Structure formats: C-alpha cells, structure tokens
Amino acid sequence: MHDLVDNAFLEAEYIVEGVADYLRGKLKTKEEVKVNLGEGLRYVVPQTLRRLKDIIFSFRVNQPERKKILLFEDGRRLIKKKSLQRVNPAEMIRMKLTSQKLKSIKSIKVRLK
C-alpha cells in the first residue's frame, strides 16, 4: 500500500512541476519529444518530454519475468540500458535519465529485452 501511495505522490509531484513551468511560460513546444512504448511494457510516464532536463521515468511491465534488460533508444542509438534481475507488473520501475543523456534526441523508445 505504501508503495502505491509513494508512486502516486511522485507522479503527481512531476505533473505539478510541469504545470507550474507551463504557467510561467517555461515550456517550449518546439522541444517536444515523444516517448514511445516498446515490447514488454504496459505503460510509461511521461509520454512526452517538453523540456530536456533530468527526467524520472515510471513504467510497469506486461508480465513477471527474470533477467531482463531495459533499453532507452533514440532510433538505433542506445541512450541507456539497465539490467533487471526480476520484473513484476505489480511493481513500478523508475529510471532516471539525465539532461546530458537526453541532449539532441529526436525520440525515445523504451523497451524490455
């Protein structure tokens, strides 16, 4: 139960920060980058990046599995990968990408391999 509340709080905090930036005029739509969901994942948040700063992604997998690799890609270019010993749809996985890793990206595809 605490995990669910913590995750809901963290996602809400991210949304509030985005709304505040929007109201201050800090979001530039020309910087918008789509986050595409690949195989093995149920959903990812955020689905669109409107500023390229450090971002924490939250996602859930489709089914329980062991020894998987989470990949963040821009076309054929690997942005980041992380080995996961086990994954479960009931557990939210969070991954941070730094603004340095997000520099000059056109799109992001997140997938489980």
N, C-alpha and C positions, 0 to 999 in steps of 0.2 A: 504494500500500500504506500509506504513512504517513497519508494522508487517512482511510482506513478505521479505522486504529488510533486516530487522534486523535478521530474522531467517536464510536467505541465508548467511549473513555475519558470523553469529555464527557457522554454519555448515562448512563454508569454513575455518574459523579460526581453528576449530578442525582438519580438514583434513591437513592443512598446518603444524600444530604442529606434527601430526603423520608422515608426510613426513620428516620433519626435524629430528625427532627421528630415523627414518629408515636410513637416510643418515649418521647419527652419529653412527650407529650401536647399538642403544639402544633397539631396538625391538627384542625380543626373541620369535621365533615361538612356542617354547615348552609351552609358557604361553598362547597360543591362546585359547580363549573361544568363542563359538558360541552363538549368541543371537537369540533365536527362537521367532517367532511371533505367538501369540495365538489369540483366538477368540476376535472379536470386534475391532481389529486394522488393519489399512491399511498398514502401514509400520513402521519400527523403525530404527533409526540411532544412534549409529553404529550397524552393523550387526555382527561384530566380534571384540572382545577385544584382543589386543596383549600385553597389559600391564595392570596390576591391580592397577590402580591409580584412583583418583576421576574422575568419568565419568558423563557427562550430556547426557542423552538420549532424543531424539526428536522423536515424533510419532504423527500420526493422526488416528482418529477413523473412522470406516466404516460409521456410521450414527449418526445423532443427538439423544442424549438420556439424561436422567436426573438420578441423584443419582446412579452413577456407582463407582466401586472400581477398581483401577489399581493395579495389582499384579505383583511383580517380584519374581520368584521362581527358585530354584535350585532343580530339582526333586520335592520331596514333602516338602522341606524346604522353608519356606517363608523368602525371603530376605528383602522385603519392601512392604508395601501397603499404598495406599493413597486414601482417599475418594474424589470424584469429584462431585460437585453439578450438573454440566451440561457439556456435551461434544458436539463438533460440528466438522465435517470433515474439515471445512474451517479454524479452529484454531489449530495451532500446540501446542502440550502439551510438556513441557520439565520437566524432572525429574532428579535430581542428586542422584547418588549412591556414597557413599564414599568408599575409598580403604578398610576401615575396614569392610564394609558390603560385599565387593567382595572377602574377604580373603577365600581361599580354596574352591572356587566354581568350579564346573565341567562344568556347562552350565547355561544359563539364559533363562527363558521363561517369556515373558512379555504378559499379557493378561488383558482384561477388563471383569469384572464380574458384 
